[in-house]
């Protein structure tokens, strides 16, 4: 079973994210994603995003940039169908974690 990671938002809500296996089939579903540096202490969020179609890989460019800047980086996802829910969760995570790749966005 794939390990899940809990990420807290500024609101205190906790969200469960699962590492994405990039080579596997990706569902054409809405999702939140974070790009994180992984360590034994867990993920450190460097970017938080959302997409209405995980399969179209709009997250790929951000992941490539993160790997250039931070070395090994992983993408973690959480399926969320409703855009309003995805945007609220993304904002909550950005406010809490202050990901450097979201600065000025």
Buried (B, 14 or more C-beta within 10 A) or exposed (E): EEEEBEBEBEEEEEBEBBBBEEEEEBEEBBBBBBBBBBEEEEBBBBBBBBBBEBEEEBBEEBBEBBEEEBEEBBBBBBEBEEEEEBEBBBBBBBEBBEBBBBEEE
